[in-house]
């Protein structure tokens, strides 16, 4: 499956999860915007970047930067600070959707722990605390 297909599947599932949670979803008319969706959360419009995640060793992992490939420079990326309000993250292996505010997201990538960890540490980001249903 290519990245465009993964992205389309993530966006379709994210929209469904938002709608099932009673959140209104709007889509930009153009596809060259930094945000993929706009959602109405409690009367506040929020710009959303949809991310496709993967499940690995008990964690949902995703990038918080865009991925751009340049012939002369290799792979580079740009953060979303000031351009989106949060990330809607879809993990196909778990059919799960999470919401992460831009302020909570590290500048390169993030992990949300799904499986029980042997020790509870303040730096662990638990996936259940970031479920889309929790933001409505």
VMD Tcl script that builds the backbone (N, CA, C; Angstrom):
set m [mol new atoms 408]
animate dup $m
set s [atomselect $m all]
$s set {name element resname resid chain x y z} {
  {N N UNK 1 A 0.850 -1.175 0.000}
  {CA C UNK 1 A 0.000 0.000 0.000}
  {C C UNK 1 A 0.897 1.239 0.000}
  {N N UNK 2 A 0.584 2.209 -0.837}
  {CA C UNK 2 A 1.423 3.410 -0.902}
  {C C UNK 2 A 0.971 4.454 0.136}
  {N N UNK 3 A 1.797 5.479 0.379}
  {CA C UNK 3 A 1.462 6.481 1.402}
  {C C UNK 3 A 0.131 7.202 1.152}
  {N N UNK 4 A -0.223 7.454 -0.101}
  {CA C UNK 4 A -1.509 8.114 -0.388}
  {C C UNK 4 A -2.688 7.242 0.019}
  {N N UNK 5 A -2.577 5.942 -0.225}
  {CA C UNK 5 A -3.640 5.031 0.182}
  {C C UNK 5 A -3.753 4.965 1.703}
  {N N UNK 6 A -2.615 4.872 2.393}
  {CA C UNK 6 A -2.635 4.854 3.869}
  {C C UNK 6 A -3.258 6.136 4.413}
  {N N UNK 7 A -2.901 7.270 3.809}
  {CA C UNK 7 A -3.451 8.547 4.250}
  {C C UNK 7 A -4.944 8.643 4.027}
  {N N UNK 8 A -5.427 8.155 2.886}
  {CA C UNK 8 A -6.863 8.188 2.594}
  {C C UNK 8 A -7.639 7.311 3.572}
  {N N UNK 9 A -7.088 6.150 3.887}
  {CA C UNK 9 A -7.740 5.253 4.854}
  {C C UNK 9 A -7.757 5.901 6.237}
  {N N UNK 10 A -6.654 6.520 6.633}
  {CA C UNK 10 A -6.597 7.196 7.935}
  {C C UNK 10 A -7.622 8.318 7.993}
  {N N UNK 11 A -7.688 9.150 6.951}
  {CA C UNK 11 A -8.622 10.280 6.939}
  {C C UNK 11 A -10.068 9.799 7.009}
  {N N UNK 12 A -10.421 8.762 6.260}
  {CA C UNK 12 A -11.796 8.233 6.272}
  {C C UNK 12 A -12.167 7.725 7.660}
  {N N UNK 13 A -11.253 7.015 8.302}
  {CA C UNK 13 A -11.539 6.484 9.636}
  {C C UNK 13 A -11.590 7.582 10.689}
  {N N UNK 14 A -10.719 8.561 10.579}
  {CA C UNK 14 A -10.739 9.691 11.520}
  {C C UNK 14 A -12.055 10.444 11.404}
  {N N UNK 15 A -12.476 10.729 10.182}
  {CA C UNK 15 A -13.759 11.430 9.991}
  {C C UNK 15 A -14.897 10.639 10.623}
  {N N UNK 16 A -14.906 9.327 10.401}
  {CA C UNK 16 A -15.948 8.471 10.980}
  {C C UNK 16 A -15.917 8.542 12.500}
  {N N UNK 17 A -14.738 8.437 13.100}
  {CA C UNK 17 A -14.646 8.484 14.565}
  {C C UNK 17 A -15.082 9.837 15.118}
  {N N UNK 18 A -14.713 10.932 14.440}
  {CA C UNK 18 A -15.187 12.248 14.876}
  {C C UNK 18 A -16.714 12.309 14.824}
  {N N UNK 19 A -17.291 11.900 13.711}
  {CA C UNK 19 A -18.741 11.972 13.539}
  {C C UNK 19 A -19.449 11.101 14.571}
  {N N UNK 20 A -18.934 9.877 14.800}
  {CA C UNK 20 A -19.528 8.998 15.815}
  {C C UNK 20 A -19.460 9.611 17.206}
  {N N UNK 21 A -18.489 10.492 17.441}
  {CA C UNK 21 A -18.347 11.163 18.737}
  {C C UNK 21 A -19.146 12.457 18.807}
  {N N UNK 22 A -19.929 12.758 17.761}
  {CA C UNK 22 A -20.763 13.956 17.765}
  {C C UNK 22 A -20.015 15.227 17.396}
  {N N UNK 23 A -18.868 15.104 16.759}
  {CA C UNK 23 A -18.050 16.260 16.391}
  {C C UNK 23 A -18.253 16.571 14.919}
  {N N UNK 24 A -18.587 17.831 14.622}
  {CA C UNK 24 A -18.772 18.259 13.230}
  {C C UNK 24 A -17.413 18.334 12.541}
  {N N UNK 25 A -17.371 17.852 11.289}
  {CA C UNK 25 A -16.126 17.783 10.518}
  {C C UNK 25 A -16.278 18.584 9.232}
  {N N UNK 26 A -15.273 19.395 8.919}
  {CA C UNK 26 A -15.242 20.178 7.690}
  {C C UNK 26 A -13.935 19.877 6.964}
  {N N UNK 27 A -13.994 19.887 5.621}
  {CA C UNK 27 A -12.795 19.622 4.831}
  {C C UNK 27 A -12.416 20.846 4.009}
  {N N UNK 28 A -11.123 21.183 3.971}
  {CA C UNK 28 A -10.679 22.277 3.107}
  {C C UNK 28 A -10.991 21.956 1.641}
  {N N UNK 29 A -11.278 22.961 0.860}
  {CA C UNK 29 A -11.594 22.775 -0.554}
  {C C UNK 29 A -10.344 22.379 -1.338}
  {N N UNK 30 A -9.219 22.950 -0.988}
  {CA C UNK 30 A -7.963 22.653 -1.683}
  {C C UNK 30 A -7.187 21.592 -0.913}
  {N N UNK 31 A -6.335 20.873 -1.620}
  {CA C UNK 31 A -5.558 19.827 -0.950}
  {C C UNK 31 A -4.120 20.253 -0.656}
  {N N UNK 32 A -3.815 21.529 -0.821}
  {CA C UNK 32 A -2.462 21.996 -0.520}
  {C C UNK 32 A -2.390 22.743 0.813}
  {N N UNK 33 A -3.394 22.546 1.659}
  {CA C UNK 33 A -3.414 23.167 2.986}
  {C C UNK 33 A -2.611 22.304 3.958}
  {N N UNK 34 A -2.066 22.923 4.984}
  {CA C UNK 34 A -1.330 22.170 5.994}
  {C C UNK 34 A -2.275 21.364 6.887}
  {N N UNK 35 A -3.528 21.790 6.996}
  {CA C UNK 35 A -4.467 20.995 7.784}
  {C C UNK 35 A -5.316 20.146 6.838}
  {N N UNK 36 A -5.673 18.953 7.317}
  {CA C UNK 36 A -6.482 18.031 6.518}
  {C C UNK 36 A -7.968 18.207 6.771}
  {N N UNK 37 A -8.315 18.600 7.992}
  {CA C UNK 37 A -9.708 18.758 8.401}
  {C C UNK 37 A -9.817 19.937 9.348}
  {N N UNK 38 A -11.042 20.400 9.525}
  {CA C UNK 38 A -11.366 21.355 10.578}
  {C C UNK 38 A -12.522 20.731 11.351}
  {N N UNK 39 A -12.433 20.740 12.671}
  {CA C UNK 39 A -13.492 20.169 13.491}
  {C C UNK 39 A -14.008 21.223 14.465}
  {N N UNK 40 A -15.264 21.070 14.835}
  {CA C UNK 40 A -15.903 21.966 15.803}
  {C C UNK 40 A -15.968 21.231 17.132}
  {N N UNK 41 A -15.126 21.654 18.060}
  {CA C UNK 41 A -15.091 21.030 19.383}
  {C C UNK 41 A -15.573 22.054 20.400}
  {N N UNK 42 A -16.796 21.860 20.885}
  {CA C UNK 42 A -17.364 22.768 21.871}
  {C C UNK 42 A -17.476 24.200 21.384}
  {N N UNK 43 A -17.756 24.392 20.105}
  {CA C UNK 43 A -17.901 25.737 19.547}
  {C C UNK 43 A -16.590 26.353 19.080}
  {N N UNK 44 A -15.483 25.633 19.253}
  {CA C UNK 44 A -14.181 26.117 18.809}
  {C C UNK 44 A -13.745 25.331 17.574}
  {N N UNK 45 A -13.410 26.062 16.503}
  {CA C UNK 45 A -12.922 25.410 15.296}
  {C C UNK 45 A -11.437 25.106 15.447}
  {N N UNK 46 A -11.084 23.848 15.178}
  {CA C UNK 46 A -9.707 23.397 15.362}
  {C C UNK 46 A -9.188 22.819 14.043}
  {N N UNK 47 A -7.970 23.238 13.667}
  {CA C UNK 47 A -7.316 22.723 12.460}
  {C C UNK 47 A -6.635 21.397 12.804}
  {N N UNK 48 A -6.883 20.390 11.968}
  {CA C UNK 48 A -6.441 19.030 12.261}
  {C C UNK 48 A -5.511 18.511 11.164}
  {N N UNK 49 A -4.417 17.924 11.568}
  {CA C UNK 49 A -3.539 17.180 10.667}
  {C C UNK 49 A -3.769 15.702 10.965}
  {N N UNK 50 A -4.188 14.945 9.959}
  {CA C UNK 50 A -4.439 13.511 10.126}
  {C C UNK 50 A -3.129 12.766 9.933}
  {N N UNK 51 A -2.856 11.844 10.833}
  {CA C UNK 51 A -1.648 11.033 10.746}
  {C C UNK 51 A -2.013 9.553 10.794}
  {N N UNK 52 A -1.371 8.787 9.947}
  {CA C UNK 52 A -1.496 7.338 9.979}
  {C C UNK 52 A -0.370 6.812 10.872}
  {N N UNK 53 A -0.744 6.006 11.844}
  {CA C UNK 53 A 0.231 5.477 12.799}
  {C C UNK 53 A 0.454 3.995 12.537}
  {N N UNK 54 A 1.432 3.442 13.223}
  {CA C UNK 54 A 1.616 1.998 13.195}
  {C C UNK 54 A 1.807 1.496 14.629}
  {N N UNK 55 A 1.411 0.258 14.832}
  {CA C UNK 55 A 1.489 -0.367 16.150}
  {C C UNK 55 A 2.773 -1.169 16.224}
  {N N UNK 56 A 3.557 -0.944 17.282}
  {CA C UNK 56 A 4.827 -1.635 17.438}
  {C C UNK 56 A 5.157 -1.757 18.914}
  {N N UNK 57 A 5.338 -2.972 19.369}
  {CA C UNK 57 A 5.759 -3.248 20.743}
  {C C UNK 57 A 4.904 -2.530 21.789}
  {N N UNK 58 A 3.583 -2.622 21.637}
  {CA C UNK 58 A 2.671 -2.055 22.621}
  {C C UNK 58 A 2.454 -0.564 22.514}
  {N N UNK 59 A 2.931 0.047 21.421}
  {CA C UNK 59 A 2.802 1.499 21.258}
  {C C UNK 59 A 2.255 1.853 19.886}
  {N N UNK 60 A 1.446 2.906 19.862}
  {CA C UNK 60 A 1.002 3.522 18.613}
  {C C UNK 60 A 2.019 4.611 18.311}
  {N N UNK 61 A 2.694 4.505 17.157}
  {CA C UNK 61 A 3.773 5.437 16.822}
  {C C UNK 61 A 3.401 6.240 15.577}
  {N N UNK 62 A 3.705 7.554 15.616}
  {CA C UNK 62 A 3.435 8.410 14.457}
  {C C UNK 62 A 4.395 9.581 14.430}
  {N N UNK 63 A 4.549 10.156 13.251}
  {CA C UNK 63 A 5.421 11.314 13.042}
  {C C UNK 63 A 4.623 12.597 13.265}
  {N N UNK 64 A 5.265 13.606 13.809}
  {CA C UNK 64 A 4.617 14.908 14.009}
  {C C UNK 64 A 5.240 15.967 13.105}
  {N N UNK 65 A 5.891 15.516 12.054}
  {CA C UNK 65 A 6.466 16.393 11.026}
  {C C UNK 65 A 5.986 15.885 9.673}
  {N N UNK 66 A 5.923 16.779 8.711}
  {CA C UNK 66 A 5.633 16.336 7.353}
  {C C UNK 66 A 6.878 15.646 6.818}
  {N N UNK 67 A 6.713 14.799 5.859}
  {CA C UNK 67 A 7.851 14.104 5.267}
  {C C UNK 67 A 7.987 14.561 3.828}
  {N N UNK 68 A 9.074 15.227 3.537}
  {CA C UNK 68 A 9.338 15.692 2.183}
  {C C UNK 68 A 10.667 15.110 1.727}
  {N N UNK 69 A 10.715 14.654 0.506}
  {CA C UNK 69 A 11.947 14.107 -0.032}
  {C C UNK 69 A 12.481 15.056 -1.096}
  {N N UNK 70 A 13.719 15.426 -0.955}
  {CA C UNK 70 A 14.389 16.299 -1.911}
  {C C UNK 70 A 15.510 15.506 -2.576}
  {N N UNK 71 A 15.627 15.629 -3.885}
  {CA C UNK 71 A 16.651 14.877 -4.614}
  {C C UNK 71 A 18.051 15.164 -4.081}
  {N N UNK 72 A 18.350 16.413 -3.800}
  {CA C UNK 72 A 19.714 16.757 -3.400}
  {C C UNK 72 A 19.958 16.640 -1.896}
  {N N UNK 73 A 18.896 16.712 -1.080}
  {CA C UNK 73 A 19.089 16.746 0.368}
  {C C UNK 73 A 18.599 15.497 1.091}
  {N N UNK 74 A 18.011 14.562 0.400}
  {CA C UNK 74 A 17.459 13.387 1.072}
  {C C UNK 74 A 16.092 13.715 1.661}
  {N N UNK 75 A 15.773 13.102 2.801}
  {CA C UNK 75 A 14.469 13.311 3.432}
  {C C UNK 75 A 14.553 14.416 4.466}
  {N N UNK 76 A 13.553 15.268 4.456}
  {CA C UNK 76 A 13.479 16.392 5.383}
  {C C UNK 76 A 12.030 16.495 5.840}
  {N N UNK 77 A 11.764 17.287 6.812}
  {CA C UNK 77 A 10.393 17.468 7.260}
  {C C UNK 77 A 10.190 18.829 7.867}
  {N N UNK 78 A 8.929 19.208 8.003}
  {CA C UNK 78 A 8.579 20.505 8.565}
  {C C UNK 78 A 7.557 20.262 9.658}
  {N N UNK 79 A 7.706 20.968 10.775}
  {CA C UNK 79 A 6.732 20.793 11.850}
  {C C UNK 79 A 5.434 21.535 11.508}
  {N N UNK 80 A 4.432 21.347 12.342}
  {CA C UNK 80 A 3.107 21.931 12.109}
  {C C UNK 80 A 2.778 23.044 13.099}
  {N N UNK 81 A 3.756 23.494 13.862}
  {CA C UNK 81 A 3.521 24.510 14.883}
  {C C UNK 81 A 2.988 25.783 14.228}
  {N N UNK 82 A 1.885 26.294 14.760}
  {CA C UNK 82 A 1.257 27.496 14.235}
  {C C UNK 82 A 0.357 27.259 13.033}
  {N N UNK 83 A 0.354 26.027 12.511}
  {CA C UNK 83 A -0.441 25.727 11.318}
  {C C UNK 83 A -1.583 24.756 11.579}
  {N N UNK 84 A -1.491 23.977 12.651}
  {CA C UNK 84 A -2.592 23.106 13.059}
  {C C UNK 84 A -2.742 23.206 14.575}
  {N N UNK 85 A -3.901 22.778 15.047}
  {CA C UNK 85 A -4.169 22.791 16.482}
  {C C UNK 85 A -3.959 21.424 17.122}
  {N N UNK 86 A -3.920 20.392 16.289}
  {CA C UNK 86 A -3.707 19.065 16.833}
  {C C UNK 86 A -3.612 18.012 15.753}
  {N N UNK 87 A -3.293 16.789 16.209}
  {CA C UNK 87 A -3.164 15.638 15.329}
  {C C UNK 87 A -4.289 14.649 15.624}
  {N N UNK 88 A -4.948 14.185 14.581}
  {CA C UNK 88 A -5.884 13.073 14.691}
  {C C UNK 88 A -5.141 11.873 14.127}
  {N N UNK 89 A -4.940 10.867 14.956}
  {CA C UNK 89 A -4.047 9.754 14.639}
  {C C UNK 89 A -4.859 8.475 14.500}
  {N N UNK 90 A -4.709 7.811 13.355}
  {CA C UNK 90 A -5.409 6.545 13.128}
  {C C UNK 90 A -4.397 5.415 13.058}
  {N N UNK 91 A -4.634 4.363 13.832}
  {CA C UNK 91 A -3.792 3.169 13.821}
  {C C UNK 91 A -4.614 2.020 13.240}
  {N N UNK 92 A -4.317 1.596 11.997}
  {CA C UNK 92 A -5.133 0.551 11.365}
  {C C UNK 92 A -5.058 -0.805 12.074}
  {N N UNK 93 A -3.919 -1.143 12.659}
  {CA C UNK 93 A -3.802 -2.437 13.332}
  {C C UNK 93 A -4.768 -2.553 14.506}
  {N N UNK 94 A -5.072 -1.439 15.156}
  {CA C UNK 94 A -5.971 -1.435 16.318}
  {C C UNK 94 A -7.339 -0.831 16.007}
  {N N UNK 95 A -7.493 -0.287 14.792}
  {CA C UNK 95 A -8.690 0.480 14.414}
  {C C UNK 95 A -9.001 1.521 15.491}
  {N N UNK 96 A -7.966 2.257 15.890}
  {CA C UNK 96 A -8.119 3.247 16.956}
  {C C UNK 96 A -7.825 4.639 16.433}
  {N N UNK 97 A -8.475 5.610 17.056}
  {CA C UNK 97 A -8.265 7.008 16.707}
  {C C UNK 97 A -7.961 7.800 17.967}
  {N N UNK 98 A -6.960 8.656 17.870}
  {CA C UNK 98 A -6.547 9.466 19.016}
  {C C UNK 98 A -6.428 10.925 18.606}
  {N N UNK 99 A -6.582 11.805 19.586}
  {CA C UNK 99 A -6.416 13.238 19.395}
  {C C UNK 99 A -5.265 13.708 20.274}
  {N N UNK 100 A -4.299 14.408 19.662}
  {CA C UNK 100 A -3.167 14.948 20.406}
  {C C UNK 100 A -3.064 16.432 20.090}
  {N N UNK 101 A -3.220 17.279 21.121}
  {CA C UNK 101 A -3.047 18.720 20.935}
  {C C UNK 101 A -1.625 19.004 20.478}
  {N N UNK 102 A -1.455 20.016 19.653}
  {CA C UNK 102 A -0.131 20.361 19.132}
  {C C UNK 102 A 0.842 20.653 20.276}
  {N N UNK 103 A 0.345 21.224 21.388}
  {CA C UNK 103 A 1.213 21.539 22.525}
  {C C UNK 103 A 1.737 20.286 23.219}
  {N N UNK 104 A 1.012 19.171 23.093}
  {CA C UNK 104 A 1.417 17.927 23.743}
  {C C UNK 104 A 2.340 17.080 22.879}
  {N N UNK 105 A 2.484 17.448 21.615}
  {CA C UNK 105 A 3.220 16.614 20.674}
  {C C UNK 105 A 4.679 17.043 20.563}
  {N N UNK 106 A 5.595 16.105 20.706}
  {CA C UNK 106 A 7.004 16.422 20.452}
  {C C UNK 106 A 7.180 16.841 18.988}
  {N N UNK 107 A 8.298 17.437 18.680}
  {CA C UNK 107 A 8.516 18.032 17.364}
  {C C UNK 107 A 8.944 17.049 16.275}
  {N N UNK 108 A 9.053 15.763 16.569}
  {CA C UNK 108 A 9.473 14.832 15.522}
  {C C UNK 108 A 8.553 13.614 15.419}
  {N N UNK 109 A 8.227 13.019 16.536}
  {CA C UNK 109 A 7.363 11.854 16.554}
  {C C UNK 109 A 6.840 11.615 17.953}
  {N N UNK 110 A 5.838 10.747 18.055}
  {CA C UNK 110 A 5.223 10.507 19.354}
  {C C UNK 110 A 4.802 9.046 19.451}
  {N N UNK 111 A 4.769 8.556 20.672}
  {CA C UNK 111 A 4.313 7.204 20.955}
  {C C UNK 111 A 3.215 7.271 22.012}
  {N N UNK 112 A 2.142 6.522 21.770}
  {CA C UNK 112 A 1.064 6.382 22.734}
  {C C UNK 112 A 1.049 4.923 23.180}
  {N N UNK 113 A 1.260 4.691 24.462}
  {CA C UNK 113 A 1.340 3.315 24.957}
  {C C UNK 113 A -0.059 2.735 25.091}
  {N N UNK 114 A -0.206 1.524 24.549}
  {CA C UNK 114 A -1.468 0.802 24.594}
  {C C UNK 114 A -1.408 -0.289 25.649}
  {N N UNK 115 A -0.345 -1.069 25.621}
  {CA C UNK 115 A -0.206 -2.202 26.530}
  {C C UNK 115 A 0.238 -1.729 27.907}
  {N N UNK 116 A -0.144 -2.501 28.897}
  {CA C UNK 116 A 0.237 -2.188 30.277}
  {C C UNK 116 A 1.764 -2.178 30.422}
  {N N UNK 117 A 2.281 -1.153 30.993}
  {CA C UNK 117 A 3.718 -1.094 31.266}
  {C C UNK 117 A 3.957 -1.592 32.682}
  {N N UNK 118 A 5.124 -2.130 32.899}
  {CA C UNK 118 A 5.434 -2.645 34.229}
  {C C UNK 118 A 5.571 -1.526 35.237}
  {N N UNK 119 A 6.002 -0.341 34.791}
  {CA C UNK 119 A 6.062 0.768 35.728}
  {C C UNK 119 A 5.286 1.948 35.162}
  {N N UNK 120 A 4.636 2.637 36.036}
  {CA C UNK 120 A 3.848 3.797 35.643}
  {C C UNK 120 A 4.727 5.023 35.833}
  {N N UNK 121 A 5.034 5.681 34.759}
  {CA C UNK 121 A 5.941 6.820 34.786}
  {C C UNK 121 A 5.239 8.036 34.200}
  {N N UNK 122 A 5.470 9.236 34.735}
  {CA C UNK 122 A 4.793 10.430 34.224}
  {C C UNK 122 A 5.080 10.720 32.745}
  {N N UNK 123 A 6.175 10.205 32.208}
  {CA C UNK 123 A 6.493 10.483 30.809}
  {C C UNK 123 A 5.776 9.549 29.837}
  {N N UNK 124 A 5.045 8.546 30.340}
  {CA C UNK 124 A 4.317 7.633 29.465}
  {C C UNK 124 A 3.031 8.316 29.001}
  {N N UNK 125 A 2.827 8.329 27.697}
  {CA C UNK 125 A 1.589 8.847 27.114}
  {C C UNK 125 A 0.661 7.662 26.865}
  {N N UNK 126 A -0.383 7.535 27.688}
  {CA C UNK 126 A -1.314 6.416 27.556}
  {C C UNK 126 A -2.320 6.710 26.453}
  {N N UNK 127 A -2.476 5.787 25.517}
  {CA C UNK 127 A -3.371 5.965 24.376}
  {C C UNK 127 A -4.808 6.242 24.818}
  {N N UNK 128 A -5.262 5.582 25.871}
  {CA C UNK 128 A -6.655 5.776 26.301}
  {C C UNK 128 A -6.928 7.198 26.789}
  {N N UNK 129 A -5.894 7.928 27.182}
  {CA C UNK 129 A -6.076 9.317 27.594}
  {C C UNK 129 A -6.193 10.272 26.406}
  {N N UNK 130 A -5.870 9.778 25.216}
  {CA C UNK 130 A -5.903 10.595 24.008}
  {C C UNK 130 A -6.993 10.148 23.029}
  {N N UNK 131 A -7.947 9.339 23.482}
  {CA C UNK 131 A -9.008 8.876 22.578}
  {C C UNK 131 A -9.857 10.057 22.122}
  {N N UNK 132 A -10.279 10.000 20.861}
  {CA C UNK 132 A -11.083 11.082 20.292}
  {C C UNK 132 A -12.340 11.328 21.125}
  {N N UNK 133 A -12.935 10.271 21.658}
  {CA C UNK 133 A -14.151 10.408 22.453}
  {C C UNK 133 A -13.953 11.319 23.669}
  {N N UNK 134 A -12.732 11.465 24.143}
  {CA C UNK 134 A -12.432 12.276 25.329}
  {C C UNK 134 A -12.434 13.766 25.066}
  {N N UNK 135 A -12.412 14.201 23.815}
  {CA C UNK 135 A -12.311 15.636 23.545}
  {C C UNK 135 A -13.655 16.308 23.304}
  {N N UNK 136 A -14.686 15.524 23.083}
  {CA C UNK 136 A -16.008 16.117 22.770}
  {C C UNK 136 A -16.653 16.731 23.981}
}
mol reanalyze $m
mol bondsrecalc $m
mol representation Tube
mol addrep $m
